[in-house]
Amino acid sequence: MPILIPANYPAYDVLREKNVFVMNSDRASIQDIRPLKIGVINLMPTLEVTETQLIKMLANTPLQVDLHLIMMDTDYRKKEDLSHLNQFYKPYREVKDEKFDGMIITGAPVEKLAFEEVDYWDDLKQLMDDSKKNVFSTIHICWAAQAGLYYHYNIEKTVLDHKIFGIYPHKLLHKDYYHPLTRGFDDRFFVPHSRHSQIYSESIRKVEELEILAESEQAGPHMIVTKNNRWIFLQGHWEYDRGTLLREYDRDVAAGRAIGVPFNYFVEDEPAKGVEVTWKGHANLFYANWLNFVYQETPYDLADLDKLKW
C-alpha cells in the first residue's frame, strides 16, 4: 500500500525513482480503488493443493484480490477432479474476452513432452496470445515459463538426464536493487525447483526484450522478465509449501523411480530430521511486490488495457 507524503517532501522524487510506493495527498484524494482481478490457469494435477498454495501467496497483502480460477480443458483431468472443477472453475473459452489485472499460469508435469504434444497446447497458445491484450501482467511458472518463452520467443527447452530437485540458492543479477519485483530482496535467496527440463541463460540473453533478474549456478535462471515487467517467467516454484517436495520424494521412492534426496531441503540432508523452510520469506515478498506493481500500473478501467503500448 502507498505511503502518503507531501508532494514537496525533499525526498519525494528520489523515492519515486527508486520505485518506493509513495503518493501525495492530491493524488490520494482522487484515487479510485477496486479489487485486483487475478486469473489463475491451474494446469497442475494436484489441483486443490496448487490453488491453495497460490491463494496463500496472493492473500498476504492488504490489497483486495478478486480471484478467478480458470481451466483449459477437462479431457486430461482425473474423474475425481471434475466436481471441483465444475463448481469453482470456468473454462477459458468463457472468459477469453475478459480483461484481467494479472494472471498466473501454473506449471504442469509434462516437461519431457514436446510442447506440441501436450493435449491443450493449441488452447494455451491462444491464451498466451490473448494475454498481451487482455492482461496487464502475467506470471508463468515452471513448465508454463518454458512454454511461454518457447511460444513468444522461440527459446527451446532442454530435457535433462536428471531431475533438478531441491531448494537452490539464487543471486540477484539486476543492478537496480529497487526493481519493482525484487525490492527488499537479499543478494542471495532460495527457491524450490522440481523439473526434468531447463531453459539456459545463454538463450535468454539473445533476446533483447528479456532480462534475467535472478539465477542459480545449479538450477539456472529463475526470474526472467520482459523489460516492461508485464510477462514474468519463473522456472522455480515459490508457491511450494513445506511438504511439497517431501510428497514428491515419497511418491517417487514408492514408485521405485531413481530419485535422490532433494537438495538442501531436509535438515542436514537427512529426511528423518525433517524439512527446513528457507524460501517462504522471499516467496511472499515476490508476490507482494508483483501485486503492488500491478496495483500501481494497471488501468483503473480494465477496458483501457487496449490503449497501453506493449
N, C-alpha and C positions, 0 to 999 in steps of 0.2 A: 504494500500500500504506500501511497506517496507521503512524503513529509511536507507539510505546508510551511513555507518560509516567505518572508517579504521579498518582493521582486528586486529590491535594491540591496539585499543582503550581499556583502562583499564577495562571498564565495559562490554565489548562485550559479554563475556561468561555468565556473570550474567544476562544480558538482554535476551540472547537466552534461558537460563534455565527458565526464567520467562515468556516464550512464547511471548515476545515483538518482533515484526516482524522487525528485523534488518538484513542487508545484507552488506557484504563487497564488495568493488569495483571490486575485481577479479571475484566474482560470478556474480555480476551485468553485467559485460562486456560480459558474455557468456550466459546470461539467455534468454531462449526462452519464449515469451509471446503470449498467444492466448486467445480468449474469453472462459469463463467457460460455458460448455454445461450443462444446467439445465433443467430437465424434470419436469413437473407438472402434476400429475394424479388428475384431478378435479372430485371428487365424489359428490360435493355439488349440491343441486337443484338450488341454487342461482348461476348459472354458471358464468355469466359475472361479477357479484359483487365479487365473491370469487377470480377469476383470477386477477381482477383489484387490489384487496387488496394485493395479493401476489406480483404482479408486482411492486407495490409501495415499498414493503419491499426490494425486490431484486435490485431495481434501486437506492437505497440510498447509494451507494458506488462508488468510481471511477473505480471499476472493470467492465469490459465488460461481460455481460451475454447473451449467445445465448439461448433464451427460446424456449422450445418445449412443446406445450400443447397436452396432451395425454388423450384419453378416453378409458374406459374399454369396454363399450358396449353402444348401443343406445336404447336397448329394454325398459329400465326403464325410459327413458327421456321423457319429455313433447314434444309434436309435435312442439311447438313454439321454442324449443331449437335446433332442428335438423339442421336448416340452418346455425346457428352459429357454431355448432359442425362440420358440414361437411366442412365449409370454413376454420376453424382455428385449428382444432384438427386432430390428427392422431390416428387411432385405435392402441391399444397396440400391436396387432398381427403384425403390420407393422414395429414396432420399437423394438421388443423384443430382437433382437440380437445386437442392437446398444449399444455403451458404453456412459456413462454419468459421468461428474464430480460430479454432485449432482442431487438429485431427491426429490420432495416434494409430499407426498400422503396426500390429504386433509381429513377432517372429512366427515361424512355423517349422516343424521338424522335417523339412523337405529339401535341405540344403545339398543333398547328394544328387538330386534330380536336376536335369537341365531346366531352366525356367519355363521353357515352352512345354515341358512335360507335366507341369503342375496343373491339376484339374481346373482351377479357377484363374489361370494366367490371363486369359483374354479379358475377364471381368476386372481383374486387378489392374491391368494396363489402362482400361477405361477409367477406373477410379483415380489412378495416378495422373492421367491426363487432366481429369476434371479438377484435381486438387489445385492446379495452377490458377484457375479462375474462381473456384468455389471455396477455397480455404486460405486463411491468412497465413498460417504456419502449420507444417505437417512434420511429425516425428515418425521416422521409420526405424523399427527395432530389429536387430539381428538379421534374420533372413530377409525381412522386408527392406532393411537398409541395403543389402546386396541387390535385391530386386530393383529397388529404386535407382541405384547407381548404374545398374545394367540398362534399365529401360530409358532413363533420361540421358545418360552419358556414355552408354555402350562400354562400360567398365566390366570386364569379365571377372567372375569369381574363380578361385582355385579350390577344387576338392582336395582335402588333405588326407594323408595316410594315418593321421592320428587326430584325436579329439582335443580341441582347445577347451579345457575343462578346469575351472577353478576361479580363484579371486586374484586378479593380477594388478600390480602397481602400474600407474599411468603418470605421465608428466604432461603439464601444460606446454603447448608449443606457441600459443598466441602471445605476442609480446605485450599486448594491452591487457593488464590484469583486471580491467574494468569492462571487458567484453560483457554484453548483457546476459549471455548464457553461462559464463563462468565466474561471474562476480562473486567474490567471497571464497573462491576455491583456494585450497593449499596448492603448492607447487607439485605435490605428489599425493595421489589418492588412489583408491581401489575400486575395481569394477568386476562383477561376476561375468564370466563368459562360459558358453556351452554350445559348441558348434563343430561341424566337420568341414567347414569351408572358410575361405579367407579372401578379403579384398586387401590388396597390398598398397602401401603408401605411394610407391612409385607410380602406380596407375592413376591415383587420385591427383597427384601433383601435376600431371599432364593436362588437367582440365582447369583452365583459368578461372572459371566461375566457382570452383570449390576450394575450400580451405580446411585443413586438419587442425582442430583445436587441441586435441589430446591424443596421445598414443602410448602403447606399451611395447617394450622391447620384446616381450614374449608373445603377446596377444595381438599386436599390430595396432592399426589406427582404430580409435573408438568413436570419437566425436568428429564428424565431418559435416560441414555446413556450406550452404550457398552463401555468397558474400552478403546477401540481404537477410540471412538467417531464417528465411521462410521455409526452406527444406532442411531438415536435420536428420542425419543418418547416424544411428548408434549401433555399432557392432556388438556391444555388450548388453547386459540385462540389469540395469539399475533397479528395475522393479522387483527383482527376486527377493523373497523373504528368507528368513533364517534357514528354513528347512528345504528349500527348493532343490539345491544341488545334492543334498542328502537323499531326497526321494529319487532323483535321477540315478545316483550312485547305487542305491539299494536295488532299484529296478534292473539296472544293467548287470549287477552281480547275480541277482536271482535268475536272470535270463542266460547266464553263462557267457556274457559278452566280455571281450578283452577290454577292461577299463581300469585305469589307475585311480588312486585316491585323488580327489580334486585338489589341485594345487592351492596351498596357502589358505585352506578352508577350515580344516579341523585344528584344534589346539595342538601344537607341535606335530601336525600332520598325522595325528593318531585318532581314528574315528571314535574310539572308546572314550576319548577325553572331551568330546562334544565340539560344537561349532563355535567359532569366534567371528562375530559380525564386525566387519571393518569398513563396510561400504555405505551404510544407510545414511550417514550424515550428508555426504556429497550427493547421494541419490535424491534426498529430499530437497537439497539446495538447488540441484539442477532443475527439477520440476517446478519449484517455486520461482526460479529465475525465468523459466520458459513462460509460465503463466503471467508473470509480471511483464515480460517483454510483449506478449500478446495483448495484455490489458492496455499497455501504453500505446501500442502502434496500430491495433486493428481499428477499422472504422466503427463508429457508434452504430450506424446503419449498415448492416452487412450487405445490402444491395450496392453499396459504394465500393465493394471489393473489385467490381468491374472497372472502376476508374483508376485503380492503382497500377503503376508501372511495375513490371517484374524486376 
